Amino acid sequence: MMTKWTPKNIDDALKDAIASAINDNTKSEDVPGAPEYLLDGDFDEVVEQAIKNIKNIKGLKMIWREDE
């Protein structure tokens, strides 16, 4: 049975969005207990996916502000 995860606060939601992007792009050997790693070439994909995940946080309102 899957549970519906909901963040406690914005920090929790942002951590989940970023960690999800990292986790989705990590590699590991097919050996139980082997460490997971992120290839250098996958870093840009992680950043793009993290941005997409952040934009999709339900209830998050983002306002772009130009600094003067």
Short mmCIF file of the C-alpha atoms (twelve columns), coordinates in Angstrom:
data_MODEL
# 
_entry.id   MODEL 
# 
loop_
_atom_site.group_PDB 
_atom_site.id 
_atom_site.type_symbol 
_atom_site.label_atom_id 
_atom_site.label_alt_id 
_atom_site.label_comp_id 
_atom_site.label_asym_id 
_atom_site.label_seq_id 
_atom_site.Cartn_x 
_atom_site.Cartn_y 
_atom_site.Cartn_z 
_atom_site.pdbx_PDB_model_num 
ATOM 1  C CA . MET A 1  0.000  0.000  0.000   1 
ATOM 2  C CA . MET A 2  1.372  3.405  -0.977  1 
ATOM 3  C CA . THR A 3  0.986  6.372  1.313   1 
ATOM 4  C CA . LYS A 4  0.435  9.887  0.104   1 
ATOM 5  C CA . TRP A 5  3.434  11.966 1.188   1 
ATOM 6  C CA . THR A 6  2.798  15.584 2.000   1 
ATOM 7  C CA . PRO A 7  5.487  18.039 3.059   1 
ATOM 8  C CA . LYS A 8  5.436  19.655 6.491   1 
ATOM 9  C CA . ASN A 9  6.852  22.928 5.177   1 
ATOM 10 C CA . ILE A 10 8.552  24.486 2.168   1 
ATOM 11 C CA . ASP A 11 12.014 23.245 3.193   1 
ATOM 12 C CA . ASP A 12 10.663 19.691 3.335   1 
ATOM 13 C CA . ALA A 13 9.043  20.080 -0.107  1 
ATOM 14 C CA . LEU A 14 12.213 21.513 -1.668  1 
ATOM 15 C CA . LYS A 15 14.413 18.787 -0.156  1 
ATOM 16 C CA . ASP A 16 12.061 16.146 -1.562  1 
ATOM 17 C CA . ALA A 17 12.021 17.734 -5.042  1 
ATOM 18 C CA . ILE A 18 15.816 17.916 -5.207  1 
ATOM 19 C CA . ALA A 19 16.437 14.503 -3.635  1 
ATOM 20 C CA . SER A 20 13.956 12.925 -6.048  1 
ATOM 21 C CA . ALA A 21 15.866 14.349 -9.038  1 
ATOM 22 C CA . ILE A 22 19.165 13.076 -7.643  1 
ATOM 23 C CA . ASN A 23 17.741 9.652  -6.818  1 
ATOM 24 C CA . ASP A 24 16.178 9.266  -10.271 1 
ATOM 25 C CA . ASN A 25 19.569 9.838  -11.895 1 
ATOM 26 C CA . THR A 26 21.903 7.840  -9.645  1 
ATOM 27 C CA . LYS A 27 23.520 4.674  -10.885 1 
ATOM 28 C CA . SER A 28 24.590 1.614  -8.940  1 
ATOM 29 C CA . GLU A 29 26.162 -1.736 -9.551  1 
ATOM 30 C CA . ASP A 30 23.909 -4.791 -9.554  1 
ATOM 31 C CA . VAL A 31 25.456 -5.840 -6.262  1 
ATOM 32 C CA . PRO A 32 23.473 -5.576 -3.027  1 
ATOM 33 C CA . GLY A 33 24.936 -2.880 -0.781  1 
ATOM 34 C CA . ALA A 34 27.039 -1.322 -3.554  1 
ATOM 35 C CA . PRO A 35 27.271 2.484  -3.384  1 
ATOM 36 C CA . GLU A 36 25.208 4.628  -5.701  1 
ATOM 37 C CA . TYR A 37 26.812 7.376  -7.753  1 
ATOM 38 C CA . LEU A 38 25.935 10.229 -10.065 1 
ATOM 39 C CA . LEU A 39 27.861 10.486 -13.319 1 
ATOM 40 C CA . ASP A 40 29.331 13.871 -14.267 1 
ATOM 41 C CA . GLY A 41 27.343 13.868 -17.495 1 
ATOM 42 C CA . ASP A 42 24.050 13.453 -15.632 1 
ATOM 43 C CA . PHE A 43 24.423 16.578 -13.479 1 
ATOM 44 C CA . ASP A 44 22.627 18.879 -15.945 1 
ATOM 45 C CA . GLU A 45 19.708 16.429 -16.132 1 
ATOM 46 C CA . VAL A 46 19.464 16.409 -12.327 1 
ATOM 47 C CA . VAL A 47 19.339 20.212 -12.261 1 
ATOM 48 C CA . GLU A 48 16.651 20.329 -14.964 1 
ATOM 49 C CA . GLN A 49 14.566 17.658 -13.244 1 
ATOM 50 C CA . ALA A 50 14.927 19.380 -9.851  1 
ATOM 51 C CA . ILE A 51 13.668 22.642 -11.367 1 
ATOM 52 C CA . LYS A 52 10.701 20.822 -12.903 1 
ATOM 53 C CA . ASN A 53 9.961  19.076 -9.592  1 
ATOM 54 C CA . ILE A 54 10.114 22.376 -7.697  1 
ATOM 55 C CA . LYS A 55 7.754  24.045 -10.167 1 
ATOM 56 C CA . ASN A 56 5.314  21.150 -9.645  1 
ATOM 57 C CA . ILE A 57 5.130  21.461 -5.850  1 
ATOM 58 C CA . LYS A 58 1.431  21.779 -5.130  1 
ATOM 59 C CA . GLY A 59 0.586  24.975 -3.276  1 
ATOM 60 C CA . LEU A 60 3.875  26.670 -4.147  1 
ATOM 61 C CA . LYS A 61 3.454  30.152 -5.568  1 
ATOM 62 C CA . MET A 62 6.561  31.636 -7.143  1 
ATOM 63 C CA . ILE A 63 6.932  35.297 -7.992  1 
ATOM 64 C CA . TRP A 64 9.812  36.499 -10.130 1 
ATOM 65 C CA . ARG A 65 11.254 39.751 -8.911  1 
ATOM 66 C CA . GLU A 66 13.770 41.911 -10.740 1 
ATOM 67 C CA . ASP A 67 16.356 43.460 -8.455  1 
ATOM 68 C CA . GLU A 68 16.835 47.143 -9.055  1 
# 
